[in-house]
């Protein structure tokens, strides 16, 4: 479906007949066996976003990321040649984690000239080459050139750093990100360097939180109390939610939503704190000038004057939300087990020029946290009851098309990976037909 082929009301899902419209199984969100299959078929093969280039601003800048889903830790570092590289965080001598301070499970960041193992003192350059072996004469026929850090495929798109743990990625990064990414290229992500970060361990499967943030059908009910007045809440509840645009791009997906597209008039009902700080859920009311003559073609695809934000869901676990008031945020959902994951929400603003602008950004950040807590509050209750298996399939409405698509994409990638070899012993899930997209 192209941008010119907007379907009629109630036909978003039907525009993609491969999705079907029947009840959907959530076995993929509660099965430990399926989770193990996801590790291999998805998280060891897909491009995964670990952060942004601003996190490694100068030669020697580095940070680590713990990827429990792949049983590894990654170092991202900017080398002497200013190239950004990624390595497994593992010393080649006896396998000690190379970069850590007091607690090996805690992520680190800093600047250095080389990496030194705290166990036996082996040293590695910023390019990963082994430069020094303590008491090298004690080793047998060792060639340091053969024992550098194990490099990980690393590439950058629009300042976002991606890695791929496969020795040979299925696709180059830009090809993997595809048309959806091309549509937002040129957005000035690099100008948003005022950052707020949230992180929480959630006792629910990673896909359940993705589902919570990729449909807004719940908003008039779950967030009803956040309206400025009871009358506004009731009006929103009765009207319901209707998205402006839904579109699928291979394993990726997006939804375009209405929202606050102008500063409210004095007589409009607004929370006092929002009025005082000129900010709220949709961000600061006073938009920074980004120097863009027009938006990238992929933003506001419905060309609606009521447009408020676009949510771009990059497979498997990375989301970018771009808001009309010129700020954006990202979500990451890092699986820990079939029953838990690490959620990260990061907000990006243009650096404030004064205290009023900073206060407006702070208000947006704490408002986001409140809404995220409301969304997250349902997850453990959902997960525990799904595990009861009292019901094995669930109805999804037309505006839950992205939820339907996520579970199909995940299951297609798993089935496509195992292909004609059959399923690993003891592993069962609801879809077995391989998908060409996953190969």
Phi, psi and omega in degrees: 000127178267170181297338181275356186248053180296126179286165178285174181302136177077013185238015181301310182293320182293342176290347179235078187301338179294343179283331188073175179230007183280177177302151185246137176278141175248023177300329180293349181257358182230351184272118175301325180294320179293323178300318178296324177293323177299320179308310186282313189282333186244299191283343172266001184233336183273160171284128184242129178279129179252348182158204183232162183295335179295344178283346176231070191285337186223168178304130180090350176293139181212161166211159178246152174230130177271118180248082182300327182296336179248010179053045179209170174232142186240138170258129172248126187216148174262122185277180179300330178275008180071004176283142177268127180234163177228142180222152168294137186278063190219126176285137184283356181282289181233016172086012178295148171297131189281311185249108172194160183248268183268326184231120187295342180269358182268132179289147185238160171207155180169201179222139181209170175262336177199168177253130181237131179285130182282357181273303182232007170083010176297143185236143183230140177285172179295342176269004178089355182287142176284118185256336187208135173239122177298128181052053184304330182295345180279350182264162187255114173052041183275136174243110185302333180297340181270357189231039174284173177299149180281114185281149178246140176305128184222134178211165185231134174232122177051035179086355178270129183268123179242148171233158175226121187279351177286145177296324178229099181303147179300322180217152169300157186305306186296325177292321178296317180291327168068202189298325182297318178291320181300328183291342179245009175296141183098348174293136189281062180304328185293344181277350185261088186246003172269114194236137173237133184236139173233145179213139179208142172272126186245132181274063178201157179298145185301326182289334180291323177286325174300317178301320182297328184260000180246016167219142179249009176304330183281342192304313183295343181260301186295323184256020185303321184287351181274356178291156185295326181221158175302325180294319179294321179296317181293322179296318178295320180298317182288326181285324183078180181250141177222116180289155180278327187196139173230139179207143180249143181224087184061235179276355183261167184202158178214155173226138178249132188233152171287168179178194179288113183251008175198162174292135182292148177290161184302326184275351181285143180289121180220145176302140180305319181294325177295317179296320182293318184263355183055054183198179179167205185302321183274007176101178178302140181288330182269110188279134174289151177275113181267359178073023179263127176291325178206160180287152170305150189298336183278351179271144182048059183298337178281351182054043183269136175291348179264009184300137178238323180197158171236137179246117182253115184260103180270126180293136004264332197220025186233132181231139171242125174249121178252124185258144181304322180288021173066060166206169179212164175220161179233151172240142169232139178236101185260110181298138173251323178200181176297336187250007183202158176203165177257120179260136176232127174242126184232127182253136183237127178231158167294136182308133181292147180265346182203178184295324181296318179293322178296318179296322177297320178292320178299320179297316178299321183293315181286330176293318175302316181301318180298314179294320179296321177296322177295317178296314183291337184297334182275345195292313183294324177296319178296312185298316183297322181281329173300323181292343177292335182057024175297322174239138184251352177218148189226146180283138173236137180275177184298326182275005171257026182301324181290328175295313179302318183291319180303311184292326176293317180297317179299312183292326177294319179295320178293311180295320179295327180292315181279335170047225184284357180283353183084177183270145175304151184305130176082357183263131182223135171210178195276341180237137178234352181287122179293152180246137177297331179296329185276348186274000000 
